[in-house]
Amino acid sequence: MDKIYDNGLTDEQQKKVDDAYENLMSKVKEIDLRLYEKLRAKELSAEDVFKLMHTKEDKRMTRIVDDQYTLL
């Protein structure tokens, strides 16, 4: 399995998650094609994930927004 990042899952666990996701997406496609297309359009590509992982900003930076701490 091609791992772009480590999410803590084993290959077997990741396959189960991927299969469940694809199964749900196929059901969404049957029920509402517009929603399906909208969700697919918003998925991150492998290239997007790579870019996010290699940004110059400190990924562990926190900031306060409306008295809430947000991890970036």
HUNOR-V675837 format. One record per helix or strand of 3 or more residues. SS is the DSSP state (2 for helix, 1 for strand). FROM is the first residue (numbers start at 1). LEN is the number of residues. If there is no record, write none. Layout:
ss;from;len
SS;FROM;LEN
SS;FROM;LEN
This chain:
ss;from;len
2;11;21
2;33;9
2;46;8
1;62;4
1;68;4
